[in-house]
Amino acid sequence: MKAAACFICGMVQFSFGVAEASPESLRACLNDKVTLSVLDVERGKHGDVLVYEAQNGLPWTVGAIYVYIAYLGPERPLVRTAGAYPIKEGLAPGTARQLRARFGRKLPEGARPRDVVLELRDVADHERQFLVGDGPAVVGWPETRTTQECSG
């Protein structure tokens, strides 16, 4: 039995009689298995860079990470960005690595790591197929979701 998906209303999608998890339940599982910690804000020539640590509690190698970043410090303007960042050589199960994400512009002087919000939106496998798969498409990446599961 194959039924249409309703990601907006959070209904379960059926495919050949097997129930698939909703994006909300996948994201909740993902946030339990993959943790992010803001470490530093580095000044860059063409925009500042957020340095963070990602720890992979999934049983498979993460090949890319999709994050939302916002600077909420006392100075204005508010700076927000989101994007998918490939992880060179992947993030193996049970490991942690420092990663970097570039803001599209410079942050105010004195920007501190504690003023940055970092949210995990999705992860992709080594073939760049996303787990949750409900975010904006990434040009040149597959539109199909990974067959990997959120477990471990």
N, C-alpha and C positions, 0 to 999 in steps of 0.2 A: 504494500500500500504506500503510495507516495502522495503527500499532501503539501500544499504551499506553506512557506514559512511566513510568520508574522513577527518580525523582530521588534517592531515598534510596540506592539501590545504584549510582548513577552511570552507568547504562546510557544509550546513545544513544537518543533519541526519533526515530521516523520519522513523517513526515507527507507523504503523497502521493509517496512514493518518494525524498524529499530528507532526508538526515540533518541533524538539528539538533544543535548543540553542547550538551554537558552543562552543568549549572550550574557545576560546578567549573572547566571549561575557559573558560566565559564570564567567571567571576569572575577567573581568572588573567589573561586578556586585559584585562579592565577595569582591574585593578590596574597593568598595564603602561601603559595609555593615559590614565588619570585619576589624577593624583597629588594627595595632600593633605599639607599641612604645618601643624602647630599653631603659631600665632603668639602667642596671649595668652589669659589667663583674666581676664574682667572680672567685677567684683562687680555683682550685680543685686538689686533689691528682692525679687523673687519667685523667686530661683534664679540661680545664676551662669551666665555665658555663655562659651562657648568660641569664640574667634575663630581661624579657620583659612583657609588659602588653598587653593583647588582650581584645578588646571590641567587643561584639557580637551584631550587628544590624540586624541579621536575625530573623525571627519569630519562629525559632526552636532551640533546644539545640544542640550545637556543641560538639561532643564527642571526636574529635581528630583534630589536626591541622598539616598540612604539610608545613614546612617552608624551605627556603634556607637562609643560613647565611654565610657571608663572612667578614673576618677581613681585612681591607684595610689600616691599620696604616702605618706610615713611616718605621717601622721596617719590615724586612723580616723574615720568608717567609709568603706569603699570605696564609691564612688559610680559607678553605671553607668546608662547610658541608651542607647536606640536609637530612631531615628525617621527619617521621610522629611521632607525640607525642600524645599519648592518654591524655585526660584531665579527671582526676579523678572527678567523679560526674558531668562532663560536664560543659559547659559554657552556662548558661541560656540566653534567649533572653533579650536584654537590659542591660546586666551586663558586668562588666569588672573584670578581675582577673590577678594576677601576675602568669606567667608561667616561666618555665626554660627549656633551651635546652643546651645540653652538646656538646662542641666542641670535636673532636676526639683526640686532643692533646692540650698541653699548648700553650697559646698565649705569645708573647713577653712581657717582663716586661714593665709596664706602659701602657698596653692596656687600651684604654678608650672606653666608650660606643659610643662616636661620631665617632669612627673609624670602627664601625660595620654596615654592611648592612644587613637588615632583610627583606626578601620578603615572602609574603604569596603566596603559590602555590595552596593550596586546603584546604578544611575542610571536615570532615566526620560527619555523624550522630551518634547516640548512638549505632548503629549496625556496625559502622566502614565502612560504605559505603560512598565513596567520592562523592562530588558534581560535580567537573570538571571531574575527573576520567581519565586524560590523562598522569599522572605521572607514575613512576615506581611502580610495584606491591609491596605490603607490605606482606611479608610471613605470612600466617595464616589469612589474612583479605579477605573479599569478593571481588570479581572482578567486581561485578555489581555496578552500580551507584545508589545513593540514589534516592528516589522518591520525596524528599524534593525539593523545588524550591528556587531560589535566589530572594527573594522579601522582603517586609517589610517596 
